[in-house]
Amino acid sequence: MTPSIIPRDQVAQNLAIPTRLLIRYEARGLVRAIRDGPVEGYEPAEIRRIWTILSFQRDLGINLAGVEAILKLREHLAHVHHQLDILARQLSEELERQTEPGPDA
């Protein structure tokens, strides 16, 4: 099943921004448009990312280079948290294995 795609021009209109700004974000690798037949647009997760970028710029006054750095750091932190979750689960499993009574107990 194809994920729902919202056309680029509709996203731009709903967010009150020019379409060329979305294309600029794409060119910098900040967001990724996908094509489904004749429609080129964004999945809901990408629209949330666009909203985040706009919020950083509009509300906080962060320039595009700063936004890019923040997004990379957020992705890195998400990866680190994921790795820590895996390690914690492995440690917990190992501790359970070591505290289980043996067959001679």
Secondary structure, 3 states (H helix, E strand, C coil): CCCCCEEHHHHHHHHCCCHHHHHHHHHCCCCCCEEECCEEEECHHHHHHHHHHHHHHHHHCCCHHHHHHHHHHHHHHHHHHHHHHHHHHHHHHHHHHHHCCCCCC
